Amino acid sequence: MIRSLLLTAAVMVPCLAQDPVVGPLPVQAPQELPVVEVVFDGLHTYSHEGVLSALGMRIGEPYPASMRPGLLKVWDTYKIVVGEPSLTRVEGGLRVTFPVTELPLDLEPRFVGASEVDLEKLKEWALLFDREQVYLHEADRIRARLMAGYRQAGYHFIEIDNVIGGLGEGVAGELIFEIREGPKVHCTGIEVSGNTSLANTGWGLLAGGLFDLADLSTKGRGLFSWWGGTFDQEVLEADVVAMRQVYRDRGWLDVTVAIDRLEFSRDRQSVVVHIIVDEGPLWRVGSLAIEGLDPENLAADQDLLFESDELLALTELQPGVPFERARITHDKTVLMRFYGERGYLEQRYFEDDRAGGARFLEPDVTYDWQAHEAHVTYRLVQGRKRFIGEVKVNGNTYTADKVIRRELDFMPGELANIQQIERGLARVRGTGFFEDPYDPTHIPPIVVFQMDEQDPDTIDVEYRLSEGRVVDFNISGGVASDSGIVGLITLSMRNFAIANPPSGLFSAPGEIYRKEAFHGNGEQFALDLSPGSEVSFWRVMYAFPDVLGTHHDRYTVRAEALGRDRRYNSHDETRDQASLTIARLFGAGDFSLRMGPRWSSINISALSDLANSPSTLVNSVGTTDMRGLSLDMRYSQLDNRRSPRDGSHYRLGNTFYGGPLGGDQDFLKTEFEYDRYFQLGDDTEDVRPGFYLGAAAGVSQIFGDTSQVHYSERFFLGGTSLRGFDYRGVGPMGGSYSLGGESMARATIEYRYPIYTTPIAGTSRRQEMFRLLTFVDAGVLGLDEWSLDADDVRASVGFGFGLVTPLPLTFNFGFPFLDQDGDRQETFSFSLDMFR
């Protein structure tokens, strides 16, 4: 049956390729009549529109004088047989009816010669999966997909033919793919010549030069790939384009980068790629100008709204510097930020293309081929100055508007300052109320602008949110180098509402889970219970974010009680503590003052070795009652409170113990902390390498009858505070253990390099998942107040790696290079939270 159909096709297609001969039909001179209907009698598998399009016949146009091109195209495209048409006059023109014979569909795909790749992988490459039948016209596309799959897997010499077999009366046809795989090829090296200005240097994180800048996908031998990377010529050609672009982005506009040759081994299983570079001259900037354009007519100029010299002073692209794309990208960001802070908002924030926002158009560049200079003109569509109309909040299904609005420090009627608006977005994200690190499809908060049709100078600012994961009930476990093995039972509610209880006891779990109860007012509640091998503790905490309901310049209150039982190598320590903190947040809360009483009862017992215990510990044995009053000042300009990447944070804390407050200890403890985060590289990238700088200092001053600060309140270094040293392992030592200090200073510098990112759902942005880091830590303790000695500084250098989200996990390897006799060192330290 199949053979006869194929024979019919072979005979009929050449015949039909000639002009059709219309027999005795009721239509004379059909070319003079328009075609009003086309019928394909017997067409079942393919769409009527697709076949009609391939045939080239159009409704409403005259009947074609020749059907030859259309019939050939239908056969080539669909492998179906179209017979002699019948023409019938109908109202308005002609009805054309084609008899159609479809080839059988039961062609079973079969793969012959595949020894290195299994059948499931072949079907995956061919996009067949569970299909057992294919159409004949799919053969060439399936072959192309198989070729691409093999080449991506390194089979550079792959050859595939497709033939039809097994045809006969009553026998199903087979579409056979004859595969000649050849050897799998690995790239054992890439040798490049001519890249004098961008020479390859270093290795790993210290790598630099052309290959690192181009981020090549073709890899040679490496530490974990001794046989080399899989070779795919298409990928290599894309890498060549990337290397060429790296040069051009850095000012070598005449560069040529090409594959010189592929040097295969005798068995063709490995290849060394040879690339040749002809850099040409480095182009520089001859001049730079800035012009404004009329938003209604981009061909017309418009006066700049700000002085040209003021704008040019912001740019990195200056006459005489290399003509680099990165400088232009930087200047675009800086200039649009300059305009945005003055009310001229960038168009990309608007949903309506007619909004007329500010735009940085592709620069106008004139090339001087003799001097190899580029004369650049930045073209700005400046837009109009905008003022804030409404401030809208959408998507906060269960969270009160006031919880979001208190994070915003601008009001309707004010100038629309992009810095304030984005800062508000960062604060909203930093609450964590609208994020879910466990759900990759969760869309984080965004801000958009809406144009007021009645008043084009006014825009509405809309924050779009999606309720996040704010209720966590965990039964988990973990281990940390400072704390040993711990269990953790915790209930945490970050967007709590005490005045919104569930409707009933039995409905409470479901309503809380659905955020219908105890949710939406921005309060915080936590209940923790953690038994452990070295540390056990419990904690209850409640915080109310806006006591007086003022939104801005608000007062917050926080109450906390905890108990902790810790077993140190030197002793056992039990602490019960309660505190009440009232805070005044200025504006949206970047600057705050915090004050409140605190009470502690500390018991030290079970000294492991009295003879070798430090005197400061021995003098603290027993139960000590402490009563204090704290006063803190904080200032934060972080891009995200929960996971900062840019910005700074300051804290100055003072706690006054004893005196008129009572208690067994009289001293004043003062601490200062500073954290600075900043990123490197292209401002347009979401995830970039960066530095973290941290510094802290503290001093405890005794007064009254107190002769020394209690051992538990002294300063210690080691563990996570000074990597490379054991927890509380830094002297001055008293016997086998640290005496602790009444003075302290420490600092760290950390370089963080992202190694894996994932996309953020619903956006074009990405988030960091894994990172590598290198660090230098330093610190010093003073036995007495204000008694730090530079000769006692300890310092270490090291590296680490860890998971950033959703679980905080870090492994550190520290190596002291400044230490003292008696210090306890610990190279490896880590922190791991499981089952969170």
C-alpha positions in Angstrom: 0.0 0.0 0.0 2.7 2.5 1.0 4.9 1.5 -2.0 2.0 2.1 -4.3 1.3 5.5 -2.8 4.9 6.6 -3.1 4.8 5.4 -6.7 1.7 7.4 -7.3 3.4 10.5 -5.8 6.5 10.0 -8.0 4.3 9.7 -11.1 1.7 12.4 -10.3 4.0 15.2 -9.1 5.8 15.6 -12.4 2.5 15.4 -14.2 0.9 18.0 -11.9 3.9 20.2 -12.3 2.6 20.8 -15.8 -0.2 23.2 -16.4 -3.5 21.4 -15.4 -5.8 20.4 -18.3 -9.3 21.3 -17.4 -11.7 18.9 -19.1 -15.3 19.5 -20.0 -16.2 21.7 -17.0 -19.0 24.2 -16.6 -16.4 27.0 -16.5 -15.0 28.8 -19.4 -11.7 30.9 -19.2 -11.3 30.2 -15.4 -8.4 32.7 -15.3 -10.9 35.5 -15.7 -12.8 34.6 -12.5 -11.7 35.1 -8.9 -11.3 32.1 -6.6 -13.8 32.4 -3.7 -13.4 28.9 -2.1 -10.7 26.2 -2.1 -11.6 22.7 -0.9 -9.0 19.9 -0.2 -10.9 16.7 -0.3 -9.0 14.0 1.8 -6.9 16.4 3.8 -6.9 15.3 7.4 -3.4 15.7 8.9 -2.3 19.2 8.0 -4.1 22.5 8.3 -6.1 23.8 5.3 -4.4 27.3 5.7 -0.9 25.8 5.6 -1.5 23.8 2.4 -3.3 26.7 0.8 -0.4 29.0 1.6 2.2 26.5 0.2 0.0 26.1 -3.0 0.2 29.9 -3.5 -3.5 30.3 -4.2 -5.2 33.3 -2.7 -8.9 33.8 -2.1 -10.3 36.7 -4.1 -7.6 36.6 -6.8 -8.0 35.0 -10.3 -7.3 31.3 -10.8 -3.5 30.9 -11.5 -2.4 30.4 -15.1 0.0 27.7 -13.9 -0.1 25.4 -10.8 3.4 24.1 -11.3 5.3 26.1 -8.5 2.6 25.5 -6.0 2.2 21.8 -6.5 6.0 21.3 -6.2 6.1 23.3 -3.0 3.2 21.3 -1.5 5.0 18.1 -2.2 8.4 19.3 -0.9 6.8 20.7 2.3 4.2 18.1 3.2 4.9 15.1 1.0 1.2 14.8 0.1 -0.3 14.1 -3.4 -2.6 16.7 -4.8 -4.7 15.5 -7.7 -6.3 17.3 -10.7 -8.6 20.1 -9.5 -12.3 20.4 -10.4 -13.6 23.9 -11.0 -17.2 25.0 -10.3 -18.8 28.3 -10.9 -20.4 29.7 -7.7 -21.8 33.0 -6.8 -19.0 35.5 -7.0 -16.4 33.3 -8.7 -14.9 29.8 -8.6 -14.9 27.0 -6.1 -11.7 24.9 -6.6 -11.7 21.3 -5.3 -8.4 19.4 -5.0 -8.4 15.6 -4.3 -5.7 15.0 -1.7 -3.9 11.7 -0.9 -1.8 11.7 2.2 1.1 9.4 2.7 0.9 6.9 5.5 1.7 8.2 9.0 2.9 4.9 10.5 6.6 5.5 9.7 8.4 4.2 12.8 11.7 6.0 13.5 14.7 3.7 13.8 18.3 4.6 14.6 21.1 2.5 13.2 24.7 2.8 14.2 24.4 4.6 17.5 26.7 2.9 19.9 27.8 5.7 22.2 24.4 7.4 22.7 21.3 5.5 24.0 17.9 5.5 22.4 16.3 7.8 25.0 18.9 10.5 24.5 18.5 10.2 20.7 14.7 10.6 21.0 15.3 13.6 23.4 17.6 15.3 20.8 15.1 14.6 18.0 12.2 15.9 20.2 10.4 12.6 19.6 10.2 11.5 23.3 7.3 8.9 23.4 6.2 9.2 19.8 6.2 6.0 17.8 5.2 7.5 14.5 6.5 10.4 12.5 5.6 12.2 9.3 7.7 11.8 6.3 8.3 15.5 5.8 9.8 15.7 9.4 12.8 13.5 8.4 15.1 16.4 7.5 14.3 18.4 10.6 14.8 15.3 12.8 18.1 14.7 11.1 19.2 18.3 11.7 18.2 18.1 15.4 20.2 14.8 15.8 23.2 16.4 14.2 23.0 19.4 16.5 22.7 17.1 19.6 25.7 15.0 18.6 27.8 18.0 17.9 26.9 19.6 21.3 28.0 16.3 22.9 31.4 16.5 21.2 30.9 14.3 18.1 32.4 16.7 15.6 32.6 14.1 12.8 29.0 12.9 13.0 27.3 11.9 9.8 23.6 10.9 9.5 21.5 9.8 6.5 17.8 9.2 6.6 16.1 6.6 4.4 12.7 5.0 4.2 12.7 1.3 4.6 10.4 -1.7 5.4 7.9 -0.8 2.7 5.6 -3.4 1.3 2.0 -4.5 1.1 0.7 -4.7 4.7 4.1 -3.8 6.2 4.5 -0.6 8.2 7.2 1.8 6.9 10.3 2.8 8.8 12.1 6.1 8.8 15.7 4.9 9.3 18.5 7.2 10.5 21.8 5.7 9.6 24.3 7.2 12.1 28.1 7.2 11.8 29.1 8.7 15.1 32.9 9.0 14.8 35.0 9.7 17.9 33.9 12.1 20.7 36.3 15.0 20.6 37.7 16.9 23.6 39.4 20.2 23.4 42.7 19.8 25.2 43.8 23.4 24.7 43.2 26.8 23.2 46.2 28.7 21.9 45.9 32.3 20.9 48.5 34.5 19.4 48.4 38.3 18.8 46.5 39.2 21.9 49.3 41.4 23.2 47.0 44.0 24.9 44.7 41.4 26.5 47.2 38.6 27.3 45.8 35.7 29.4 47.1 35.7 32.9 46.5 33.8 36.2 44.2 31.0 36.8 40.8 30.4 38.5 39.6 33.4 40.4 42.9 35.2 39.6 42.5 34.7 35.8 42.5 37.7 33.6 42.9 38.6 30.0 41.0 37.8 26.8 39.6 34.4 27.8 38.3 35.6 31.1 36.7 38.7 29.7 35.0 36.8 26.9 33.9 34.1 29.4 34.7 31.3 26.9 32.4 28.3 26.8 35.0 26.2 25.0 37.3 24.9 27.7 40.7 23.2 27.5 42.2 21.0 30.2 41.5 22.0 33.8 41.9 20.9 37.3 38.6 18.9 37.2 38.7 18.1 33.4 42.0 16.6 32.6 40.7 15.2 29.3 39.6 18.6 28.2 36.2 20.2 27.6 33.7 18.8 25.1 34.4 20.3 21.6 31.5 21.9 19.7 32.5 24.0 16.7 29.3 26.1 16.9 30.2 27.0 20.5 33.7 27.8 19.4 32.5 30.1 16.7 30.3 31.9 19.2 33.4 32.3 21.5 35.3 33.8 18.6 32.5 36.4 18.2 32.6 37.0 22.0 36.4 37.6 21.9 36.0 40.0 18.9 33.3 41.9 20.9 35.5 42.2 23.9 38.2 43.9 21.9 35.7 46.2 20.2 34.1 47.1 23.5 37.5 48.2 24.7 38.4 50.4 21.7 40.1 48.1 19.2 37.5 48.7 16.5 39.7 47.2 13.6 40.4 43.9 15.4 40.2 40.6 13.7 39.8 37.4 15.6 39.6 34.2 13.7 40.1 30.4 14.0 43.6 29.8 12.5 43.3 26.0 12.5 42.0 23.0 14.4 44.8 20.6 15.3 43.2 17.1 15.7 45.1 14.2 17.2 45.7 11.1 15.0 42.8 9.3 16.6 40.6 12.4 16.2 39.6 12.2 19.9 41.2 15.5 20.9 41.8 18.9 19.3 43.9 21.9 20.1 42.3 25.1 18.9 44.5 27.8 17.4 43.2 31.3 17.3 44.9 34.3 15.7 44.3 37.9 16.7 45.2 41.1 14.8 44.4 43.8 17.3 45.0 46.9 15.1 45.2 50.4 16.7 43.5 51.4 19.9 40.9 54.0 19.1 40.5 56.9 21.5 37.9 59.6 22.1 38.6 62.7 20.0 35.7 64.7 21.5 32.6 64.4 23.5 29.4 66.5 23.4 25.9 66.2 24.7 22.8 67.3 22.9 19.1 67.3 23.8 16.5 66.0 21.3 12.9 67.0 20.9 10.8 64.0 22.1 8.2 64.7 19.4 10.8 64.9 16.6 14.1 63.2 17.3 15.6 64.9 14.2 15.3 68.3 16.0 17.5 69.6 18.7 16.3 70.8 22.1 18.1 73.0 24.6 19.7 71.1 27.4 17.9 71.6 30.7 21.2 71.6 32.6 24.6 73.1 31.7 26.6 71.0 29.3 29.7 71.3 31.5 27.8 70.0 34.5 26.7 66.9 32.6 30.1 66.3 31.0 31.8 66.4 34.4 29.8 63.3 35.4 31.0 61.2 32.4 33.9 58.7 32.3 34.2 59.0 28.5 36.5 62.0 28.0 38.7 63.1 25.2 41.9 61.1 25.1 40.6 58.0 26.9 40.1 54.7 25.0 36.7 54.5 23.2 35.2 51.8 25.5 31.6 50.6 25.6 31.8 50.2 29.4 32.4 53.9 29.8 29.3 54.7 27.6 27.2 52.2 29.7 28.4 53.9 32.9 27.7 57.4 31.5 24.2 56.3 30.6 23.5 55.2 34.1 25.0 58.3 35.7 23.2 60.8 33.4 19.8 59.1 33.7 20.3 59.0 37.5 21.2 62.7 37.5 18.0 63.5 35.5 15.9 61.1 37.6 16.9 62.7 40.9 15.6 66.0 39.5 12.2 64.7 38.4 13.0 63.8 34.8 12.2 60.1 35.1 13.5 57.5 32.7 11.1 56.0 30.2 11.8 52.4 31.2 9.8 52.9 34.4 6.7 53.8 32.5 4.2 51.2 31.1 2.9 53.6 28.5 5.2 54.2 25.6 3.6 57.6 25.2 4.8 58.8 28.6 7.6 60.8 27.2 10.2 59.8 29.8 13.9 60.6 29.6 15.9 58.4 27.3 19.6 57.9 26.5 19.7 57.1 22.8 22.5 55.3 21.0 25.3 57.9 20.8 26.1 59.5 17.4 29.7 58.6 16.6 31.9 60.0 13.8 35.0 58.0 13.0 38.3 59.6 12.0 40.0 56.7 10.3 43.3 58.6 9.9 43.7 59.6 13.6 41.8 56.5 14.9 39.6 58.7 17.0 35.9 58.6 17.7 34.0 61.9 18.0 31.0 61.1 20.3 27.8 62.9 20.9 25.5 61.7 23.6 21.8 62.1 22.6 19.4 62.7 25.4 15.6 62.8 25.3 15.2 64.8 28.5 11.5 64.3 29.1 9.6 66.5 31.4 9.8 67.3 35.1 7.4 65.1 37.0 5.6 65.4 40.3 4.0 62.6 42.4 0.3 62.2 42.1 -1.0 59.1 43.9 1.2 56.5 45.6 -0.5 53.2 45.0 0.1 49.8 46.6 -1.2 46.7 44.8 -0.9 43.0 45.6 -0.8 43.3 49.3 -3.8 41.0 49.7 -3.6 40.6 53.5 -1.0 43.2 54.5 -2.3 46.6 55.5 -1.3 49.5 53.2 0.3 51.4 56.1 2.9 48.6 56.5 4.2 49.5 53.1 3.7 53.2 53.2 5.8 53.6 56.3 8.8 52.4 54.3 8.3 55.3 51.8 9.8 58.7 52.5 8.0 60.8 49.8 4.5 62.2 49.6 2.0 63.1 46.9 2.7 66.5 45.4 6.5 66.2 45.9 9.1 66.2 43.1 9.4 62.6 41.8 13.0 61.7 42.8 14.1 58.3 41.5 16.5 57.9 44.3 13.8 58.2 46.9 11.4 56.0 45.0 14.0 53.2 44.5 15.1 53.5 48.1 11.5 53.0 49.1 11.4 49.8 47.0 14.6 48.6 48.7 13.1 49.1 52.1 9.9 47.2 51.1 12.0 44.3 49.8 14.1 44.5 52.9 11.1 43.8 55.2 11.0 40.3 53.8 7.2 40.4 53.9 6.9 40.0 50.1 9.7 37.5 49.3 9.7 33.7 49.3 13.3 32.3 48.8 11.8 28.8 48.7 9.6 29.5 45.7 11.5 30.2 42.5 8.3 31.4 40.8 7.6 34.1 43.4 7.8 37.6 41.9 9.6 40.2 44.1 8.2 43.8 44.6 8.6 46.2 41.6 7.7 49.8 41.0 6.1 51.3 37.9 5.0 54.8 36.9 1.6 55.6 35.4 1.0 58.8 33.4 -1.8 61.1 34.3 -3.7 61.7 31.1 -5.2 65.0 32.4 -1.9 66.3 33.8 1.3 65.0 32.0 3.5 66.6 34.6 2.0 64.3 37.3 2.7 60.6 37.6 1.3 57.9 39.9 3.8 55.7 41.6 2.7 52.1 42.0 4.4 49.4 44.0 3.3 45.9 42.9 3.7 43.2 45.5 3.0 39.6 46.1 2.5 38.2 49.6 5.6 36.3 50.6 6.5 33.6 53.1 6.4 35.2 56.5 5.2 32.3 58.7 7.8 29.7 59.4 7.3 26.7 61.7 10.4 24.6 61.6 11.6 21.5 63.3 15.1 21.4 62.2 18.7 20.7 63.0 22.0 22.2 62.4 25.7 22.2 63.2 28.1 25.1 63.5 31.8 25.2 64.5 31.0 27.7 67.3 27.9 26.0 68.7 28.1 22.2 68.0 25.0 20.2 67.1 21.7 21.8 67.7 18.0 21.1 67.3 15.6 23.9 66.6 11.9 24.2 67.0 10.8 27.7 65.9 7.7 29.6 65.1 8.5 32.9 63.3 5.9 35.4 62.1 7.5 38.4 60.4 4.3 40.1 59.3 2.3 39.4 62.5 -1.0 41.1 63.5 -1.9 40.4 67.2 -5.3 42.1 66.7 -6.3 39.7 63.9 -6.9 36.3 65.7 -8.3 33.2 63.9 -12.0 32.6 64.0 -11.6 29.4 66.0 -9.2 27.0 67.6 -9.5 24.2 65.0 -9.5 26.6 62.0 -6.4 28.5 63.3 -3.7 26.4 61.4 -5.4 26.8 58.1 -6.2 30.5 58.5 -2.6 31.3 59.6 -1.2 29.3 56.7 -3.5 31.2 54.3 -2.5 34.5 55.9 -6.1 35.2 57.0 -5.2 35.4 60.7 -2.4 36.8 62.7 -1.1 38.5 59.6 -0.7 41.9 57.9 0.3 44.6 60.4 4.0 44.4 60.2 4.5 43.2 63.7 7.0 40.4 64.6 6.6 37.4 66.8 9.1 34.6 67.4 9.1 31.5 69.6 12.3 29.4 69.6 13.3 26.3 71.5 16.7 24.8 70.7 18.2 21.9 72.6 21.8 21.2 71.7 25.0 19.4 72.5 26.9 22.6 73.5 24.2 25.3 73.4 20.6 25.1 74.4 18.3 28.1 74.4 14.7 29.4 74.4 13.4 32.8 73.2 10.2 34.7 73.0 10.1 38.0 71.1 7.4 40.4 70.1 7.8 43.8 68.2 5.2 46.4 67.3 6.4 48.7 64.4 4.3 51.8 64.9 3.0 52.5 68.4 1.4 55.9 67.7 0.4 55.2 64.1 2.4 58.1 62.6 3.9 56.0 59.7 6.9 58.4 59.5 9.0 59.4 62.5 7.4 56.5 64.2 8.0 54.8 67.6 8.5 51.0 67.8 8.6 48.7 70.8 10.2 45.4 71.2 10.0 42.9 74.1 12.2 39.9 74.4 13.0 37.2 76.9 15.5 34.3 76.5 17.3 31.7 78.3 20.6 30.1 77.3 22.6 27.3 78.7 26.1 26.9 77.1 28.8 24.4 77.8 32.3 25.9 77.1 35.5 23.9 77.2 36.4 25.9 80.3 33.1 26.1 82.2 29.3 26.0 82.0 27.3 29.2 81.7 23.5 29.8 82.2 21.9 33.1 81.2 18.3 34.3 81.7 17.7 37.7 80.1 14.8 40.1 79.4 14.7 43.4 77.6 12.3 46.1 76.5 13.4 48.5 73.7 11.6 51.6 72.5 13.0 53.0 69.3 12.4 56.3 67.5 12.8 55.9 63.7 13.4 59.2 61.8 11.8 59.5 58.4 11.3 56.0 56.9 13.7 54.6 59.5 17.2 54.9 58.0 18.3 56.7 61.2 17.0 55.5 64.6 17.6 55.9 68.3 16.8 53.0 70.6 16.6 52.9 74.4 15.3 50.5 77.0 16.0 48.5 80.2 17.4 45.1 80.3 17.9 42.5 83.1 20.2 39.5 83.1 21.0 36.7 85.6 24.2 34.8 84.7 25.5 31.7 86.5 29.0 30.4 85.9 29.8 26.9 87.2 31.6 23.6 86.6 35.1 25.0 85.8 36.9 22.2 84.0 40.4 23.0 85.3 40.5 25.5 88.1 44.3 25.6 88.1 44.5 26.6 84.4 41.4 28.8 84.4 41.9 32.6 83.8 41.4 34.8 86.8 38.7 36.8 85.1 36.7 33.5 84.9 37.4 32.4 88.4 36.3 35.8 89.8 33.0 35.4 88.0 31.9 32.0 89.3 28.4 32.0 90.8 25.3 33.8 90.0 25.5 37.5 89.0 22.5 39.8 88.6 22.8 42.6 86.0 20.5 45.5 85.5 21.1 47.9 82.7 19.8 50.6 80.4 20.8 50.6 76.7 21.0 53.5 74.3 21.8 52.8 70.6 22.1 54.9 67.5 21.8 53.3 64.1 22.1 54.6 60.5 21.5 52.3 57.6 21.7 52.9 53.8 21.7 49.2 52.7 20.1 48.2 49.4 18.6 45.2 51.2 18.4 44.7 55.0 18.2 40.9 54.7 20.9 40.3 52.1 22.9 43.5 51.4 25.1 43.9 48.4 25.6 47.7 48.4 25.5 50.5 51.0 26.6 51.0 54.6 25.4 50.4 58.1 26.6 52.1 61.4 25.8 51.3 64.9 26.9 52.9 68.2 25.6 51.1 71.2 25.9 51.9 74.9 24.7 49.9 77.9 24.9 51.3 81.4 24.9 48.6 84.1 24.5 49.1 87.8 24.7 52.4 89.7 21.2 53.6 90.6 19.7 50.7 88.6 21.1 48.2 91.1 22.6 44.8 90.3 26.0 43.2 91.0 28.0 44.9 88.3 28.8 48.6 87.7 30.2 49.3 84.2 29.5 51.1 80.9 29.8 49.0 77.8 30.3 50.9 74.5 30.4 49.3 71.0 30.8 50.7 67.5 30.1 48.7 64.4 30.6 49.6 60.7 29.6 47.6 57.7 30.2 48.6 54.1 29.2 46.7 51.0 30.0 47.7 47.4 30.0 46.1 44.0 32.4 46.1 41.1 31.9 45.8 37.4 29.1 46.8 35.1 26.2 48.6 36.8 23.7 47.0 34.5 24.5 43.5 35.9 22.2 42.2 38.6 24.8 40.0 40.3 28.4 41.2 40.5 31.6 40.7 42.4 32.1 43.0 45.4 33.8 43.8 48.6 32.6 43.7 52.2 34.4 45.9 54.7 33.6 45.4 58.4 35.0 47.1 61.5 34.1 47.0 65.2 35.5 48.4 68.4 34.4 48.2 72.0 35.3 49.2 75.5 33.9 48.4 79.0 34.6 50.9 81.7 34.1 49.9 85.4 33.1 52.2 88.2 31.8 52.0 91.8 32.8 48.8 93.6 33.3 46.7 90.5 36.9 45.5 90.1 36.6 43.8 86.8 33.9 43.3 84.0 32.1 40.0 84.4 33.6 37.2 82.2 30.4 36.8 80.1 30.4 40.5 79.2 34.1 40.8 78.2 35.1 40.9 74.6 36.4 37.8 72.8 37.8 37.0 69.4 38.0 33.9 67.3 35.6 31.6 65.4 33.5 33.7 63.0 34.8 37.0 64.4 38.4 36.1 63.6 38.6 33.2 61.2 41.6 30.9 61.6 41.4 31.0 65.4 39.2 28.8 67.6 36.1 30.3 69.2 37.3 32.5 72.1 40.8 31.3 71.2 42.6 34.6 71.0 44.7 35.9 74.0 45.7 37.5 76.2 45.5 34.1 77.8 45.2 33.0 81.5 46.2 29.4 81.8 44.6 27.5 78.9 41.8 30.0 78.1 41.4 33.6 77.1 41.1 36.2 79.8 38.8 38.3 77.5 39.3 42.0 77.0 37.8 45.2 78.3 38.9 46.7 75.0 38.5 45.3 71.5 39.0 46.3 67.9 38.6 44.1 64.8 38.3 44.5 61.1 37.8 42.4 58.0 37.9 42.8 54.3 36.2 40.2 52.1 36.1 39.8 48.4 32.9 38.1 47.2 32.7 36.4 43.8 29.4 35.0 42.5 29.8 31.6 40.9 26.1 30.6 40.3 23.0 32.7 39.7 19.4 31.9 39.0 16.6 34.0 37.3 14.1 35.8 39.4 10.6 34.8 38.4 8.6 37.4 36.4 11.6 39.6 35.8 14.7 39.7 33.6 16.8 40.0 36.8 19.0 37.3 38.4 19.9 36.5 42.0 23.0 35.0 43.5 22.9 31.4 44.7 26.6 30.4 45.3 29.7 32.5 46.0 33.4 32.2 46.6 35.2 34.5 48.9 38.6 35.5 50.1 39.2 37.4 53.3 41.7 39.1 55.6 40.7 39.3 59.3 42.5 41.2 62.0 41.7 41.9 65.7 43.2 42.8 69.0 42.1 42.6 72.7 43.1 44.8 75.6 43.0 43.3 79.1 42.0 46.7 80.5 39.9 49.5 79.3 41.5 51.7 76.6 44.6 49.5 76.5 45.0 48.2 73.0 48.6 47.4 71.9 49.5 47.1 68.2 52.0 44.4 69.1 49.1 42.2 70.2 47.2 42.2 66.9 46.2 38.9 65.4 45.5 38.4 61.7 44.6 35.7 59.3 44.0 35.2 55.6 41.8 32.7 54.0 39.0 31.7 51.6 35.6 30.3 51.7 32.5 29.3 49.7 28.9 29.1 50.5 25.2 29.2 49.6 23.6 32.6 49.6 19.9 31.7 49.3 17.6 30.3 50.5 19.8 28.8 53.2 22.8 30.6 54.7 25.7 28.1 54.5 29.4 29.1 54.6 32.6 27.1 54.8 35.7 29.1 55.8 39.4 28.2 55.7 41.5 30.6 57.7 45.3 30.7 58.1 46.8 33.0 60.8 49.9 35.0 59.9 50.0 37.1 63.1 49.5 35.1 66.3 50.8 34.8 69.9 51.9 31.9 72.1 48.9 30.2 73.6 46.4 31.2 70.9 44.2 28.3 69.8 44.0 28.0 66.0 41.3 26.4 63.9 41.7 26.4 60.1 38.2 25.2 59.2 35.0 26.8 60.4 31.5 26.6 59.0 27.9 27.3 59.7 25.1 25.2 58.4 21.3 25.3 58.9 19.4 22.3 57.7 15.7 21.6 57.1 14.8 25.2 57.3 
